[in-house]
Amino acid sequence: MTGHFTFPFGNLGWMHGIGGGDVNGDGLPDWMDRSGAYLQQPGGTWNLTPCTGKNTPAGCGWIQQKSTMLPMGFSALGVNDTVGNIGPSHMFAVDMDMDGCSDVVAADWAHGSQGLFWYRQGGGAGACNYSFTRLQFMGDSQKNKPADVTKWGAGFTEPHAFNVYDMDGDKRPDVIGGKMRFAHPYSQNDPDPDGTPYLVVFKNVATADPNNGGPITLKPFIVDGNPAAAAGTPEGGFGVGRQFSVGHVNTDGIMDICVASKIGLAVFLGQ
């Protein structure tokens, strides 16, 4: 059950961006795509009745893009493109600012070059209102916009894998992402396909972000990626593939990151 997507070539295509989590705090898992959030109803039912406010109209099931609650959708262009390419890689419903409301973290464009964003749900303190504000926390790449990298402290294109975990045990959800090198053949015109494949942990810090005005700062720490090394080599960086895993590899209680990319396989042990 979802909104209707029209693909070219006899309805063949692909759609980036799908995720899950309890968006509205009712204890039932909901799911998301780039057009918005779909709220599970009691009894496991779903509907496409757009919400215009919190549970308004009663039993509404769709926090819809191009509305006052979600102006752009959870992606760069919502569902304005026809092939599904302009959408997130992974999406998560998680309380980023610890105010009691589930926010959404989405790598807005898996093959894009616009940066990274999270979507803060308004209300707080039990008054979560289903309305989302888009907050940027990383810019474009050094190749495209060096000023972005200076401003945000990190920048890369093609964030084709994404995760949210408490990496340092402070009970705050951190964001892990990176660049997928050579995600498509050159003929597909991906941005900067041979650029440095970074892997970055964005630590969730409980201080206001001076760049986006949000209540938290997602401070980048580069785990891997060396622009001075040869492209396509392990020394240059593994980046991310279509997905990666976070967990305990060496049982020391510190989160580790396991990556499979077009460079090879790697485990980054937390320190």
N, C-alpha and C positions, 0 to 999 in steps of 0.2 A: 504494500500500500504506500503510494507516494504520489506526488504531483506528476504530471505527464511531461516526459522529455521527448523531444522529436529529434531523431538522428537522421543524417543523410544516408545515402547508399542502401536503401531498402531497410531502414531501421537498424543498421549495423553501426555500432559506435562503442564508446566507453564513457563511463562516468566516474570522475574522481571525487572522492569525498564521502565517507560514511563513518558514523561513530555512534557511541551510545553513552548512557549514563542517566541519572535521575535529574532531569533538567528542572522540574518544578517542585521537587522536594516532597512528593507524596509517597515516597517509598517504592514506587514502581519504575522500572527501567524504561527510559524513553530512547528514541534514536533520532539521529540527525543526518541530513545531507546538506548540500550547499544551498538548498532553497529554504532551509529553516529546521525547526525541531518539531517532531511528531510525538505528542503526549499520549502515553498509554492510559486507557481508561480502566476503571474497575471491571474485573471480569476478563481482562486481556483483550479488549476491543480497541479499535482505532477509528478515527474519522478525519475528514479533511475540512472540518468547519474552522475557518480562520479565527484566531483569538484577537480581540481588539483591546483586551485588558486581562488582568488576572482572573481566570475562569469566567471570562466574559466573551461571548454568551456562555451560559452554564454548560459544561461538558464539551467546550471547544477543544479541538485536538491538534491544531496546527499553528505554531508561531511562524508566520509566513514572511518571506522576504518581500521587499518593496512595501513594507508597512511601517507605521510609526514605531513599532516594537523592534523591527529588524530591517533597517532601511536597505542594506546591501545583500543580505543573506550572509552565510558563513563562508564567503569566498571573495575573490577579487571582483567578479562580475555577476555573482548569483548564478542564475540559469540563463543569462543572456546569450551565451555562446551555444552553438548547435551540436557540438560533438562531445561535450562533457570534459574536455581537456582542462578548462579553466575551473579547477576545483581543488579542494585540499587533498593532501595525501591522507593524513589521519586526523581524527577529531575526538575530543574528549570533553565530557561534562564534569567539571571539578571546581570546587570552591577555591579559587586562586587567592583571593584577598581575605579569606577566613571571616567573612561577614555573615555566614549562614545561608548564603544563596549560591546555587550552582552557576558557575560561569562556563564559558565554552572556549577551549583552546583549539585552534585549527591552523594547520599550515596552509594558508589560504590558496596557494597555487602551486601544485606539485612540480610544475615545469616553468614556474614564473621567476620574476626577478624584482619583485616589489617589496620584499621583506616578510616579517612575521608579525602576527597579531593575536591578541586574545580579546574576548568579548565579555565585558563585565555586565552581569545582571544587576539591575537596580533594585532598590528597596532596602535590603539589609535588615538585620535584627528581626527576622521572622516575617518581614513584609515584602518578600521577593515578588516582583511585579511583572515577570516575564518579558521585560524590556531590556534590550542589550545595546551597549555602547562599545564601539570598536576602538581598541587601543593598540597602537603599534609598539613593538619592543625590539625590533631589529630592522635595519635598512637593506638596501641593495648591496651589490658587491663592489669590491675595490676597482674592478674593471669598469663598471658602469657608473657608479656614483661614489667616488672616494670620500666625499663629505659625509655620506651616510655611515660609512664604516667608522669615521672619526666620531660622529655624533652618538651612535649606538654602541660602539665598542666592538662590533662584529658585523659581518655582512657576507652573504653568499646567495647564489641562485639555486633553483631546483631543489627545494626541501622535500624530497620524495619519501622521507620517512621521519616519524615524529613520535615522541613518547612523553608521558608525564609521570614522574616518580619523585618521591622524597629521597633525594640522593645523599643528603648529609645528616639525616636523622633528626632534623629540627621540627618535624611535624608540619612543614610547609611544602606544598607540591612544587617541584622544580620542573623545568621544561628541557628536554634533550632533543636536539635536531642537528641537521647537517646537510651538506650538498651531495647529491648523487652525480658523480662525474659520468659524462657520456650516457645519459639516461636514454636518449634516442639516437638513431643514426644522424649524421650531419645533415642529411636532406630534410630532417624534420624541423630544423632551425631552432633548436633549443638554445636558450641564452647561455653563452660562455660554456660550451660543452666540455672544454678541456681545462676549465678553471680549477683552482685549488679545492679539493674535496674536504672541506672542514667537517669536524665533529665538535659540537659545542654544547656545554651544559649551561643553561640559564638559571642561576640561583635566584630563588624567590626571597627577596629582601623586604622586610616590613617597613620600608620608608617610601615616601611618595616619589614617583618618577618625574623628574623635572622636564622631561621631554614630552610626555603624553598627558601629564596631569593626573594619572591614575594613582591609586592608594598604595601600590607596591612597585618595586623595581625588579625587573628580571635582568640580573647582572650576568653578562656572558663570561664564561671561562672556556678557552679553547683547549680541547682535549687532544685533537689531532689535526694536522694540516700544515704544510710548510710550503709557502709560495716560492721559496728559493730553490726547492728541489725539482727534479725533472718530473714533468707531467706524466701521470699514469704509472708511477712507481710507488711502492710502499713507503719510501722515504718522503714522498710528496703528500701522502695522506690517503687513508682508506675511504673517508667520507661515509656515506650511507648507501644502502641499496634500496630495495622496495620496502624493507622493514628491518628493524633490529630489536634485540632483546636486552632488557635490563634485569639483573638479578645477582645472586651470590654465586660466584664461580669458585672462589677459594675459601669460602666459609669463614672469612674473617669479620663478617658483620657489616662490611662496607660494600655498597652497591657497585657492580661491575657492568660493563657494556660490551655486548657481543655483536659484531658487525659482519655482514656478508655483503660485499659490493663487487663491482666489476674489477676492482683492484685485487681482491682476495678476501680471505677470512682473517679476522683479528679479534682479540679480546683485550679490552682496556681495563686494567685492574684499578679499582678505586684505592686511593691512598688516605 
